[in-house]
Amino acid sequence: MFPNSSSLGRPPFPPKYQQQSSFFTKLPLNIPPTLLSHQQIIVPPFNFRGAVTVLSRNVEATPPVTPVVTLQPMAYGSASPLSSSGVVTTFQGRKRQSQQGAPDGAKRRRIHSQDSDTAVVNPAVPLPEERRCSFPAWISVQSPGLHAPGSPASVGCVPPLQYTLFLDAAGSRLPVAYDKLSQQILELFQACRQQASDLDRKEICRAELQKEFQLIFPGSRLFLVGSSLNGFGGRSSDGDLCLVVKEEPVNQKTEARRILSLVQNLFSTKLSNYIEQPQLIRAKVPIVRFRDKVSNVDFDLNVNNMIGIRNTFLLRTYAFIENRVRPLVLVIKNWARFHEINDASRGTLSSYSLALMVVHYLQTLPEPILPSLQKNYPECFDPTMQLNLVHLAPCTIPPYISKNGSSLGDLLIGFFKYYATEFDWSHQIISVREAKAIARADEAEWRNKFICVEEPFDRTNTARAVHEKQKFDMIRGEFLQAWRLLQDKRDLNWILPSKVAKYKR
């Protein structure tokens, strides 16, 4: 485990500070403060100069010198914090090779997950000892009226995170497939979707890293965001992390890059036995890309990109208010990856843009399958809402009842047809916020862009990576080809061979 690991599930400050925090006075009455994790606490301002000084001492001194931080234990409902082993294992090699260098026993002590990925977890029952860990409170807190699986009262509301990330109500929330193509979509979804053990590995790494970061950036919080939590994650999905050092914007070109440089140095020195290949990528939102050697999970870490936290829970709500959304998104992501048009670093579409494109398509059908959540529930998706309240939105919004009874197969064919023949790429913007295609404004953000997908909160272009006509033509060509093949054959194997899809999961 990491050098400062003793147990998971500890907050970054003593209970006295918790009592002073204004956050606890704003909580719903039915959520006791003892159920809150360190990810949800309002933190004091970040002292960047102090952090530079601290890390400089850590990097230069032998052995590393770190400030002493007293962490108080905290109970999360009925589940106790996970005790981690003090065994330190040396890992070698890269990617899958690193599994060979780690004894199986050491991996089990680190991951603490069950052998089965399909185990049913009742959020009302404490997790078995080997599965207890410091999941954020928004995974363990249930919304009012939500009961255990199988209870009639559990029908009719968007489920809380623990319930849906660990299981899918034994398939009861999935649509019924009556035709071959729809059945193929469901089978691929079941085979490729993120499992409990996948999330366990990401969460344990997040919790361990947060404790390391809090020694350098006092009061900071580390969030797991993106597909790992929004419902659209697959077995091979990377982990996206957001380090929040203060609840206000930071300059991504200067301050964020300096903080990430410190993180990269930390990974290369003190944590080099646990983290490999830390790479600082100077993008519009800079990130440190690295691999956790024990879990073999790749991560992208950014600083204060709080829009990513907000849109994680917006997409999560779309994912669970209609049971056809997740299978469609996951199959389309696999299709795009197979045809090499799902990599923003190579000038094609990001998974986030693809998910927004699916939601937009379902919003714009003659009989919509999805609404605009931001229009219908503006109070739940207020872009100025404090981060510690953002996670509550998915548990308070009811499912959307659509009169559109189209099958998964028909919707998949319609998706490709819409973007191949109907959507006006030259003059329109894909807007989930407005639940329609909107006209391009004569602004730099949209001018001379090949694909325009509006970010629902800050209204920037999430598809700005597609800046070459050759890549744009390739993307449009794949949409057209997929529509023609599926319309004629109605067989998923013609656009996404099942053997390849399962291999790449």
Order of alpha helices (4+ residues) and beta strands (2+ residues): alpha-alpha-alpha-alpha-alpha-alpha-alpha-alpha-beta-alpha-beta-alpha-beta-beta-beta-alpha-alpha-alpha-alpha-alpha-alpha-beta-beta-alpha-alpha
